[in-house]
Amino acid sequence: MDHDAMDLTEARYELVISVDARRSGEYDDVDKQRMRERIYRVLEAAFTHAKVARDAVHMEDRGDGVLLSVAGRIAVTRLLGLWMVEVHENLRDENRGLRVPLGLRVGMHVGPVRHDGRGISGRAVDLACRLADSPLARRLLDAERADLVLVTSQSLYEDVVSSGGKFIEPAHYSSARLELKEGEVTAWFHLPGRPAPQIPAAPVPPAAPAGDPPPTADTTAGHAGHADDVEDVQDVKCDDPADGPGAHYTVHGDMSQHSDNVYQQPVHIGRITGDAGRGKG
């Protein structure tokens, strides 16, 4: 069997890196092209300075970002350490003097990756992309006014980050639970050059507009006034013309209070029990 054909059917254990630009939809066509050029300059210069061979890196354009996978022969610690430092420094250089600084969200995970003629695929790819695109990564980048946020998977943190290494500081990571399409996962967040970030709380949904409370009893057309039926309630306070304002009752069973009602036909008020409501045979 052809060796290249075999490679297309086998998964390779690689580091997957998803890079997304902050608020890319707010760029117009001209600025978006410049934004894309900056992303590639930042990433490619970082690979050069970290001495990562270009033939070890698979790179796909995503319009507002880049999807990468790095061959297993390159130490993951080099990408988490020196490469991330270079990305951060290059990004800071690009942002000097810009009215709208470029912000990047980077998701990382190691797992099986399949290559074909159109790119890469696999659950490892999906997870790296989900981490970079998570709402929490977006909120953290804005809340900290940062240029860059790195989000790693739980397994990558446990297997690599937690052991430390050159330019890798596990104490500068904070964990949080994320609700992804595939289910809930733990992710680790890092802002290069800063202490462990404070994870921002999820935004509180706006309160429902104030209005009249829903009716507590059925109303019948043609009845004026109101009738409140309270069943099995104790210690009921109400204003009653006969007893004066603020009268207090202790009620066991049913209670009906009626005021200012006009009835156009005979009306029965109360509950019929026992033989009282039965017709004569």
N, C-alpha and C positions, 0 to 999 in steps of 0.2 A: 504493500500500500504506500502511496506517496506520502512522504514525511509531512509536507505542508498541509495535505488533506487531513492527516491525523491531528495536526495542531489545531485545525479549525473545529474539531469535534471535542477537544479536551479543554477543560477549564484550567487556568493558571492562577496560582495563589499570588495576588498582587495587591499593592496599596492603591486604592481608588481615591481620587481627590476631585471634589466638585467645587468649582469657584463661581460664585454669582456676584453680580454688581448690585449695589444698593440702589433702589428706586430707578431701575433702568428705564421704566416706562415714562419717566419725566424728561428724558432727553429727547430733543428733536433729532431729525435724521442726520444733520451735520455733526451735532455734538455726540450722538451715539457712535458714529464712526470713530471719532477721536477717543471716546471712552474705550472702545474695543482695542484700539491701538495701544492705549496705556496699559490695559490688562496684559496684553501679550508682551510688552516691553518688561513689565514687572516680573512676570513669571519666567520668561526666557532668560533674563539677566540673573535671576535667582538660581536657576538650574546651572548656569555657567559658573557662578561664584561658588556654588555648593559642589562643583565638580561631579555633576550627574550627567552621564553621557546621554546625548540626544537620542541614540538608538535604544535607550532603555526606557524611554518615555513615549507613551501613546497619548496623542492630544486630539480632541474633537472640539470643534467650535459649536457653541450653543446660543449664538446671537448676542445674549447679554452676559455670557460667561464662557467658561471652558470646562470640559470634562477630561480628566487625565487618569491614566493608570501607569504605575511605575513597576518595572520588572522586579521579580523577587531577588535578583542578584544585588540590588541596591538596598543597603541597610535602611530600614524604616526610621531608625533614630536620626539618620542624616536629614530625612525629609521633615520630621517633627522638630528637629533642632535647628541646624544651620540653615536649611532651605527656608523655614518659616521666618527666621531672623532676616534673611536677605529679602524675602517678599515684603516684610514689614518696612524695612529701610528703603527699598526701592519705591514702595507705595508712598511713603512720606516725601520722598524726593519729587515724585510726580505731582503730588498735591500742593506743593509750595506755590503760592500765588494763584491757585485756582479759586474762583468764586464759589463753585460747588465741588468740594473735594470728592474724589472717588472713594467709595467704601466697598470693601469686599467681605463676603461671607464664604468661609472655606469649610467644607465637610470632609472628614477622612474616615475611612474604614478599610480593613484588610479582609479579603475573602476571595473565593473562587470567581474568576472573571473569564468569560468566553469572548474570543475575538472572531470576527468575520470580516467580510469585505466592506461592511458598512460601519463598523465600529465595535463597541464592547457592550456586553449585557450581563445580567446576573443580579442576584439579590444584593450582593455587595455593592454593585453600582447603584441600585435603587436606594439603599440605605444611605450611602454617602450623599446622594442628591437630596434626600429628604432632610438630612441633618442641616445641610447648608441652607435649605429653603424653609426651615422651620420658623414659625411666627416668633418663637422665643429668641432665635438668633437675630431676627430683624429688630425686635424690641431692645435687645441688649446693645446692639450696635448704635441705635439711636440714643438710648438712655445714657450710655457712657461717652457719647460723642467721639467714638473711636473710628479709626480708619479700617480696622481689620478685626474680625472675630473668627476664631478657630473652634469647630465643634467636632469632637471625636466620639466614636462609638464606645460603649462600655467595654467591649472586648479589647479594643485598641488601647484604651486607657489602662486596663488591668495588665495586659501583656507587655506593653512597651512604656507608656508614659509613667506609670507608677514606679518603675525602677529608676527613673531619672536618666541622666546622661548629659552630654555636652549641649548646652543651651536648652535643656528640657527640665522644667521645674514643676513637678507634680503638685506642689503646694499652691501653685498659681492657677489651678483649675478648680472650677465649681461644677457640681453635678445637678441635674434636674431631670424630671420625668417629662417625656414628650409623648403626646398622643398622635401617632402616625397612622396612615392608611392601613398598614400591616398590623397595627396594635400599639400598645404602650411600650416604650423603651426608655432606658437611662442613657443620657448623653452628658458629655463633659465639655464645658465652655472655658475658653482661654482668650484673653486679650493680650497679645504680645507686648512685652515691656511694662506690664502692669500687674498688680497683685490679683489674687483670685477675685473675680467679679461678683458683685451682689446680683443675684438673679432677680430681675424685675417681675413683679406680680402680673398676672393676666389682667387685661382691662376689664373693669366692671361694666356689664351691659347697662344701658340707660334705663332708669326707672320708668315704669308705665305712667302716662300722663294722669294727673289727679282728676278725679271725676266722682259722680255720685256712686255710692256702693250699689251692688246688684240688688234687686228686689228680693225680699225674704219670704214673700207670700204671693200666691196667685191673685191677680186682680180680675174682676169681672166687669165687662162693659156695661155702662149705665149706672154704676155705683159711684157716688161722690164720696170724698173723704178717704179714710183708710182703715184697714183692720189688720192688726198684727197678732198672729197666733203664735204663742210660745208654749212648747210642750215639754213637760218634765223639767222646768227651770226653777231654781231657787233664788231667793234674794233678788227680786226684780225691782228696780227703781223707775218710777215714772211720775209724770205730772198728771193729776186727775182733778177736774173742776170740783168734784165733791169733797175730796180729801185734802185739797190744797196742793201747791207745787211741792215737788220733791217727796211725794208719798212713797212709802216703802212697803212692799208686800213680800211675804214668803209663800211660795206657790208649790204645791205638790200635785202633779198631774197636768191638766190642760188649763190654759188661761187665754182668754180672748179679750182684748181691749178695743172698744169701738168709740169713735168720737166724730161728730159732725157728719154722720152718714144719713142719706136719704134713701129709703127703700120703697120701690114702686109696687111691690107685691109681698105677700107673707114670706118671711124669712125665718129659718130655723138657725139658731146660733148655739153651738155646743156639739158634743158628741153623743150619738144615740147608742146606748148599751143595753144589754139584757133583753127583756121582752118589750121595752118601751117602743122600739121601732118596728116591731113586727105587725103585719096586718092581721085583721081578724079573719079566722077561717070560716 
